[in-house]
Amino acid sequence: MKTLHMDQTVYEVTKKYPELIGIIASWGFPQIRNSYLRRVIGSKFTIREAIAELRLNKAKIIQSLKSHGFNIVE
């Protein structure tokens, strides 16, 4: 199983698990598909911060990640 820590940066997790790019884009953050923006912006935000910044439902996001085979460590 793939493990994600909520305090990892978006850049770290998308580098480790490239399939997350499409998943995160589907949350309303299509800029994540741009490699430059992913590196620059994604290195400043953790998964937790990105969820808060985008005003997403944390429980739904965690469920979505779990349905894609990720183990979430809060």
MMTF fields as JSON, N, C-alpha, C and O atoms, coordinates in Angstrom:
{
  "mmtfVersion": "1.0.0",
  "mmtfProducer": "UNKNOWN",
  "numBonds": 295,
  "numAtoms": 296,
  "numGroups": 74,
  "numChains": 1,
  "numModels": 1,
  "chainsPerModel": [1],
  "groupsPerChain": [74],
  "chainIdList": ["A"],
  "bondAtomList": [4, 2, 8, 6, 12, 10, 16, 14, 20, 18, 24, 22, 28, 26, 32, 30, 36, 34, 40, 38, 44, 42, 48, 46, 52, 50, 56, 54, 60, 58, 64, 62, 68, 66, 72, 70, 76, 74, 80, 78, 84, 82, 88, 86, 92, 90, 96, 94, 100, 98, 104, 102, 108, 106, 112, 110, 116, 114, 120, 118, 124, 122, 128, 126, 132, 130, 136, 134, 140, 138, 144, 142, 148, 146, 152, 150, 156, 154, 160, 158, 164, 162, 168, 166, 172, 170, 176, 174, 180, 178, 184, 182, 188, 186, 192, 190, 196, 194, 200, 198, 204, 202, 208, 206, 212, 210, 216, 214, 220, 218, 224, 222, 228, 226, 232, 230, 236, 234, 240, 238, 244, 242, 248, 246, 252, 250, 256, 254, 260, 258, 264, 262, 268, 266, 272, 270, 276, 274, 280, 278, 284, 282, 288, 286, 292, 290],
  "bondOrderList": [1, 1, 1, 1, 1, 1, 1, 1, 1, 1, 1, 1, 1, 1, 1, 1, 1, 1, 1, 1, 1, 1, 1, 1, 1, 1, 1, 1, 1, 1, 1, 1, 1, 1, 1, 1, 1, 1, 1, 1, 1, 1, 1, 1, 1, 1, 1, 1, 1, 1, 1, 1, 1, 1, 1, 1, 1, 1, 1, 1, 1, 1, 1, 1, 1, 1, 1, 1, 1, 1, 1, 1, 1],
  "groupList": [{"groupName": "MET", "atomNameList": ["N", "CA", "C", "O"], "elementList": ["N", "C", "C", "O"], "formalChargeList": [0, 0, 0, 0], "bondAtomList": [1, 0, 2, 1, 3, 2], "bondOrderList": [1, 1, 2], "singleLetterCode": "M", "chemCompType": "L-PEPTIDE LINKING"}, {"groupName": "LYS", "atomNameList": ["N", "CA", "C", "O"], "elementList": ["N", "C", "C", "O"], "formalChargeList": [0, 0, 0, 0], "bondAtomList": [1, 0, 2, 1, 3, 2], "bondOrderList": [1, 1, 2], "singleLetterCode": "K", "chemCompType": "L-PEPTIDE LINKING"}, {"groupName": "THR", "atomNameList": ["N", "CA", "C", "O"], "elementList": ["N", "C", "C", "O"], "formalChargeList": [0, 0, 0, 0], "bondAtomList": [1, 0, 2, 1, 3, 2], "bondOrderList": [1, 1, 2], "singleLetterCode": "T", "chemCompType": "L-PEPTIDE LINKING"}, {"groupName": "LEU", "atomNameList": ["N", "CA", "C", "O"], "elementList": ["N", "C", "C", "O"], "formalChargeList": [0, 0, 0, 0], "bondAtomList": [1, 0, 2, 1, 3, 2], "bondOrderList": [1, 1, 2], "singleLetterCode": "L", "chemCompType": "L-PEPTIDE LINKING"}, {"groupName": "HIS", "atomNameList": ["N", "CA", "C", "O"], "elementList": ["N", "C", "C", "O"], "formalChargeList": [0, 0, 0, 0], "bondAtomList": [1, 0, 2, 1, 3, 2], "bondOrderList": [1, 1, 2], "singleLetterCode": "H", "chemCompType": "L-PEPTIDE LINKING"}, {"groupName": "ASP", "atomNameList": ["N", "CA", "C", "O"], "elementList": ["N", "C", "C", "O"], "formalChargeList": [0, 0, 0, 0], "bondAtomList": [1, 0, 2, 1, 3, 2], "bondOrderList": [1, 1, 2], "singleLetterCode": "D", "chemCompType": "L-PEPTIDE LINKING"}, {"groupName": "GLN", "atomNameList": ["N", "CA", "C", "O"], "elementList": ["N", "C", "C", "O"], "formalChargeList": [0, 0, 0, 0], "bondAtomList": [1, 0, 2, 1, 3, 2], "bondOrderList": [1, 1, 2], "singleLetterCode": "Q", "chemCompType": "L-PEPTIDE LINKING"}, {"groupName": "VAL", "atomNameList": ["N", "CA", "C", "O"], "elementList": ["N", "C", "C", "O"], "formalChargeList": [0, 0, 0, 0], "bondAtomList": [1, 0, 2, 1, 3, 2], "bondOrderList": [1, 1, 2], "singleLetterCode": "V", "chemCompType": "L-PEPTIDE LINKING"}, {"groupName": "TYR", "atomNameList": ["N", "CA", "C", "O"], "elementList": ["N", "C", "C", "O"], "formalChargeList": [0, 0, 0, 0], "bondAtomList": [1, 0, 2, 1, 3, 2], "bondOrderList": [1, 1, 2], "singleLetterCode": "Y", "chemCompType": "L-PEPTIDE LINKING"}, {"groupName": "GLU", "atomNameList": ["N", "CA", "C", "O"], "elementList": ["N", "C", "C", "O"], "formalChargeList": [0, 0, 0, 0], "bondAtomList": [1, 0, 2, 1, 3, 2], "bondOrderList": [1, 1, 2], "singleLetterCode": "E", "chemCompType": "L-PEPTIDE LINKING"}, {"groupName": "PRO", "atomNameList": ["N", "CA", "C", "O"], "elementList": ["N", "C", "C", "O"], "formalChargeList": [0, 0, 0, 0], "bondAtomList": [1, 0, 2, 1, 3, 2], "bondOrderList": [1, 1, 2], "singleLetterCode": "P", "chemCompType": "L-PEPTIDE LINKING"}, {"groupName": "ILE", "atomNameList": ["N", "CA", "C", "O"], "elementList": ["N", "C", "C", "O"], "formalChargeList": [0, 0, 0, 0], "bondAtomList": [1, 0, 2, 1, 3, 2], "bondOrderList": [1, 1, 2], "singleLetterCode": "I", "chemCompType": "L-PEPTIDE LINKING"}, {"groupName": "GLY", "atomNameList": ["N", "CA", "C", "O"], "elementList": ["N", "C", "C", "O"], "formalChargeList": [0, 0, 0, 0], "bondAtomList": [1, 0, 2, 1, 3, 2], "bondOrderList": [1, 1, 2], "singleLetterCode": "G", "chemCompType": "PEPTIDE LINKING"}, {"groupName": "ALA", "atomNameList": ["N", "CA", "C", "O"], "elementList": ["N", "C", "C", "O"], "formalChargeList": [0, 0, 0, 0], "bondAtomList": [1, 0, 2, 1, 3, 2], "bondOrderList": [1, 1, 2], "singleLetterCode": "A", "chemCompType": "L-PEPTIDE LINKING"}, {"groupName": "SER", "atomNameList": ["N", "CA", "C", "O"], "elementList": ["N", "C", "C", "O"], "formalChargeList": [0, 0, 0, 0], "bondAtomList": [1, 0, 2, 1, 3, 2], "bondOrderList": [1, 1, 2], "singleLetterCode": "S", "chemCompType": "L-PEPTIDE LINKING"}, {"groupName": "TRP", "atomNameList": ["N", "CA", "C", "O"], "elementList": ["N", "C", "C", "O"], "formalChargeList": [0, 0, 0, 0], "bondAtomList": [1, 0, 2, 1, 3, 2], "bondOrderList": [1, 1, 2], "singleLetterCode": "W", "chemCompType": "L-PEPTIDE LINKING"}, {"groupName": "PHE", "atomNameList": ["N", "CA", "C", "O"], "elementList": ["N", "C", "C", "O"], "formalChargeList": [0, 0, 0, 0], "bondAtomList": [1, 0, 2, 1, 3, 2], "bondOrderList": [1, 1, 2], "singleLetterCode": "F", "chemCompType": "L-PEPTIDE LINKING"}, {"groupName": "ARG", "atomNameList": ["N", "CA", "C", "O"], "elementList": ["N", "C", "C", "O"], "formalChargeList": [0, 0, 0, 0], "bondAtomList": [1, 0, 2, 1, 3, 2], "bondOrderList": [1, 1, 2], "singleLetterCode": "R", "chemCompType": "L-PEPTIDE LINKING"}, {"groupName": "ASN", "atomNameList": ["N", "CA", "C", "O"], "elementList": ["N", "C", "C", "O"], "formalChargeList": [0, 0, 0, 0], "bondAtomList": [1, 0, 2, 1, 3, 2], "bondOrderList": [1, 1, 2], "singleLetterCode": "N", "chemCompType": "L-PEPTIDE LINKING"}],
  "groupTypeList": [0, 1, 2, 3, 4, 0, 5, 6, 2, 7, 8, 9, 7, 2, 1, 1, 8, 10, 9, 3, 11, 12, 11, 11, 13, 14, 15, 12, 16, 10, 6, 11, 17, 18, 14, 8, 3, 17, 17, 7, 11, 12, 14, 1, 16, 2, 11, 17, 9, 13, 11, 13, 9, 3, 17, 3, 18, 1, 13, 1, 11, 11, 6, 14, 3, 1, 14, 4, 12, 16, 18, 11, 7, 9],
  "groupIdList": [1, 2, 3, 4, 5, 6, 7, 8, 9, 10, 11, 12, 13, 14, 15, 16, 17, 18, 19, 20, 21, 22, 23, 24, 25, 26, 27, 28, 29, 30, 31, 32, 33, 34, 35, 36, 37, 38, 39, 40, 41, 42, 43, 44, 45, 46, 47, 48, 49, 50, 51, 52, 53, 54, 55, 56, 57, 58, 59, 60, 61, 62, 63, 64, 65, 66, 67, 68, 69, 70, 71, 72, 73, 74],
  "secStructList": [7, 3, 3, 3, 3, 6, 6, 1, 5, 2, 2, 2, 2, 2, 2, 2, 7, 6, 6, 2, 2, 2, 2, 2, 2, 2, 6, 6, 7, 4, 4, 4, 4, 1, 2, 2, 2, 2, 2, 2, 2, 2, 6, 6, 7, 5, 2, 2, 2, 2, 2, 2, 2, 6, 6, 7, 7, 2, 2, 2, 2, 2, 2, 2, 2, 2, 2, 6, 6, 3, 3, 3, 3, 7],
  "xCoordList": [0.844, 0.0, 0.882, 1.961, 0.401, 1.125, 0.729, -0.455, 1.719, 1.462, 1.682, 2.694, 0.711, 0.808, 0.717, -0.169, 1.626, 1.591, 0.99, 1.417, 0.026, -0.659, 0.279, -0.041, 1.434, 2.384, 3.491, 4.449, 3.363, 4.297, 3.843, 2.655, 4.794, 4.397, 3.749, 3.976, 2.94, 2.283, 3.353, 3.198, 4.423, 5.504, 6.126, 6.341, 6.416, 7.006, 6.138, 6.626, 4.852, 3.98, 3.72, 3.576, 3.659, 3.446, 4.712, 4.649, 5.844, 7.1, 7.19, 7.606, 6.801, 6.847, 5.737, 5.952, 4.551, 3.377, 2.774, 1.819, 3.314, 2.837, 1.341, 0.741, 0.737, -0.699, -1.535, -2.706, -0.935, -1.644, -1.906, -2.794, -1.156, -1.338, -2.764, -3.422, -3.243, -4.61, -5.645, -6.683, -5.366, -6.289, -6.43, -7.541, -5.302, -5.324, -5.948, -6.673, -5.685, -6.295, -7.817, -8.525, -8.318, -9.765, -10.41, -11.629, -9.626, -10.141, -10.389, -10.919, -10.014, -10.186, -8.873, -8.848, -7.795, -6.463, -5.749, -4.732, -6.285, -5.703, -4.276, -3.558, -3.86, -2.506, -1.444, -0.289, -1.829, -0.904, -0.325, 0.739, -1.013, -0.54, 0.681, 1.441, 0.87, 2.013, 3.221, 3.212, 4.261, 5.411, 6.103, 6.555, 6.189, 6.811, 5.997, 6.546, 4.693, 3.842, 3.812, 3.785, 3.818, 3.823, 5.069, 4.995, 6.209, 7.459, 7.475, 7.848, 7.075, 7.15, 6.062, 6.358, 4.815, 3.713, 3.588, 3.354, 3.747, 3.608, 4.649, 4.417, 5.795, 6.824, 6.537, 7.183, 5.563, 5.216, 4.033, 3.843, 3.236, 2.033, 2.093, 2.467, 1.724, 1.568, 0.186, -0.642, -0.045, -1.358, -2.425, -3.463, -2.171, -3.11, -3.403, -4.561, -2.361, -2.53, -3.271, -4.083, -2.988, -3.663, -5.161, -5.971, -5.526, -6.945, -7.612, -8.713, -6.949, -7.498, -7.565, -8.567, -6.505, -6.44, -7.534, -8.123, -7.795, -8.817, -10.219, -11.201, -10.292, -11.566, -12.289, -13.485, -11.535, -12.073, -12.542, -12.098, -13.423, -13.906, -12.835, -12.63, -12.16, -11.03, -11.435, -10.699, -12.578, -13.016, -13.22, -12.864, -13.785, -13.997, -12.672, -12.51, -11.728, -10.412, -9.702, -9.131, -9.734, -9.097, -9.749, -9.056, -11.065, -11.768, -11.371, -11.176, -11.257, -10.842, -9.446, -9.202, -8.541, -7.173, -7.158, -6.448, -7.93, -8.007, -8.566, -8.104, -9.553, -10.138, -9.158, -9.331, -8.125, -7.073, -5.878, -4.821, -6.061, -5.035, -4.012, -2.963, -4.298, -3.354, -3.733, -4.91, -2.728, -2.883, -2.542, -1.465, -3.434, -3.249, -2.777, -3.377, -1.69, -1.167, -1.373, -0.809, -2.201, -2.504, -1.503, -1.566],
  "yCoordList": [-1.185, 0.0, 1.238, 1.254, 2.268, 3.526, 4.405, 4.553, 4.981, 5.781, 7.26, 7.655, 8.07, 9.52, 10.118, 9.772, 11.003, 11.758, 13.124, 13.78, 13.54, 14.805, 16.005, 17.075, 15.84, 16.938, 16.903, 17.673, 16.015, 16.021, 17.1, 17.411, 17.668, 18.686, 18.016, 16.843, 18.81, 18.331, 17.901, 16.888, 18.662, 18.318, 16.97, 16.139, 16.746, 15.471, 14.279, 13.296, 14.377, 13.228, 13.003, 11.86, 14.085, 13.885, 13.387, 12.717, 13.711, 13.179, 11.675, 10.894, 11.282, 9.882, 9.068, 7.928, 9.665, 8.991, 9.871, 10.604, 9.81, 10.679, 10.549, 11.476, 9.418, 9.248, 10.233, 10.46, 10.813, 11.811, 13.105, 13.869, 13.361, 14.607, 14.696, 15.722, 13.647, 13.631, 13.675, 14.322, 12.987, 12.956, 14.362, 14.842, 15.004, 16.345, 17.347, 18.244, 17.213, 18.095, 17.977, 18.969, 16.767, 16.555, 17.208, 17.373, 17.576, 18.259, 19.738, 20.438, 20.222, 21.638, 22.392, 23.608, 21.682, 22.296, 21.859, 21.168, 22.265, 21.818, 22.308, 21.738, 23.361, 23.889, 22.845, 22.97, 21.83, 20.795, 20.041, 19.431, 20.078, 19.386, 20.071, 19.441, 21.346, 22.097, 21.796, 22.094, 21.201, 20.76, 21.913, 21.744, 23.084, 24.235, 24.666, 24.839, 24.837, 25.253, 24.194, 24.522, 22.921, 21.841, 21.927, 21.744, 22.204, 22.3, 23.545, 23.469, 24.68, 25.946, 26.054, 26.286, 25.886, 26.031, 24.79, 24.887, 23.631, 22.375, 22.177, 21.431, 22.835, 22.7, 23.589, 23.456, 24.503, 25.412, 24.922, 25.369, 24.006, 23.546, 22.064, 21.245, 21.732, 20.323, 19.876, 20.701, 18.571, 18.062, 18.697, 19.144, 18.735, 19.324, 20.789, 21.208, 21.558, 22.983, 23.173, 24.089, 22.307, 22.405, 22.163, 22.866, 21.178, 20.894, 22.116, 22.495, 22.735, 23.917, 25.109, 25.824, 25.319, 26.449, 26.363, 27.375, 25.156, 24.959, 24.813, 24.653, 24.871, 24.732, 23.44, 23.435, 22.357, 21.044, 20.312, 20.609, 19.374, 18.542, 17.493, 16.573, 17.637, 16.773, 15.299, 14.453, 14.983, 13.586, 12.995, 11.84, 13.768, 13.283, 13.087, 12.129, 13.981, 13.864, 12.622, 11.867, 12.408, 11.218, 9.958, 8.998, 9.953, 8.795, 8.582, 7.448, 9.656, 9.572, 8.963, 8.091, 9.432, 8.897, 7.423, 6.63, 7.057, 5.654, 4.788, 3.666, 5.298, 4.531, 4.331, 3.431, 5.176, 5.036, 4.229, 4.176, 3.611, 2.718, 3.343, 2.75, 4.521, 5.199, 5.004, 5.031, 4.808, 4.777, 6.18, 6.691, 6.803, 8.183, 8.232, 7.623, 8.966, 9.174, 10.652, 11.538, 10.883, 12.266, 12.726, 13.867],
  "zCoordList": [0.0, 0.0, 0.0, 0.592, -0.673, -0.76, 0.423, 0.726, 1.083, 2.276, 1.992, 1.412, 2.413, 2.314, 3.705, 4.486, 4.0, 5.253, 4.924, 3.974, 5.689, 5.429, 5.51, 4.991, 6.156, 6.279, 5.222, 5.301, 4.24, 3.11, 2.136, 2.052, 1.4, 0.427, -0.78, -1.079, -1.451, -2.666, -3.671, -4.353, -3.759, -4.691, -4.336, -5.218, -3.062, -2.636, -3.023, -3.581, -2.724, -2.968, -4.45, -4.883, -5.241, -6.678, -7.359, -8.39, -6.787, -7.326, -7.033, -7.889, -5.832, -5.428, -6.094, -6.504, -6.196, -6.766, -7.87, -7.612, -9.087, -10.174, -10.474, -11.018, -10.129, -10.371, -9.552, -9.857, -8.518, -7.707, -8.462, -8.084, -9.51, -10.264, -10.788, -10.619, -11.414, -11.929, -10.827, -10.967, -9.731, -8.606, -8.006, -7.784, -7.752, -7.168, -8.143, -7.713, -9.425, -10.43, -10.385, -10.562, -10.147, -10.099, -8.876, -8.843, -7.887, -6.699, -6.962, -6.099, -8.142, -8.452, -8.462, -8.273, -8.679, -8.717, -9.991, -9.924, -11.183, -12.452, -12.697, -13.519, -11.989, -12.147, -11.79, -12.197, -11.039, -10.604, -11.799, -11.689, -12.934, -14.136, -14.748, -15.483, -14.452, -14.965, -14.076, -12.882, -14.673, -13.874, -13.144, -12.011, -13.782, -13.118, -11.898, -10.809, -12.084, -10.966, -9.869, -8.683, -10.269, -9.283, -8.412, -7.197, -9.029, -8.268, -7.383, -6.213, -7.931, -7.194, -6.125, -4.953, -6.531, -5.583, -4.701, -3.496, -5.323, -4.586, -3.503, -2.552, -3.63, -2.595, -1.387, -0.348, -1.525, -0.431, 0.4, 1.531, -0.154, 0.522, 0.849, 0.009, 2.069, 2.422, 1.924, 1.539, 1.937, 1.552, 2.446, 1.958, 3.732, 4.697, 4.349, 4.346, 4.059, 3.743, 2.418, 2.279, 1.454, 0.158, 0.31, -0.295, 1.109, 1.364, 1.99, 1.591, 2.969, 3.628, 2.668, 2.631, 1.898, 0.968, -0.098, -0.478, -0.571, -1.598, -1.006, -1.731, 0.331, 1.059, 0.685, 0.394, 0.701, 0.365, 1.613, 2.722, 1.429, 2.517, 2.804, 2.013, 3.931, 4.266, 4.288, 3.779, 4.862, 4.937, 3.546, 3.309, 2.625, 1.251, 0.536, -0.221, 0.767, 0.132, 0.64, -0.146, 1.939, 2.515, 1.959, 1.621, 1.863, 1.297, -0.166, -0.601, -0.906, -2.308, -2.423, -3.258, -1.578, -1.601, -1.227, -1.846, -0.228, 0.178, -0.944, -1.15, -1.665, -2.764, -3.912, -4.735, -3.965, -4.961, -4.422, -5.051, -3.262, -2.733, -1.804, -1.552, -1.294, -0.404, 1.051, 1.413, 1.872, 3.329, 3.811, 3.505, 4.555, 4.994, 6.436, 7.321, 6.66, 8.01, 8.332, 7.69, 9.347, 9.717, 10.731, 11.187]
}
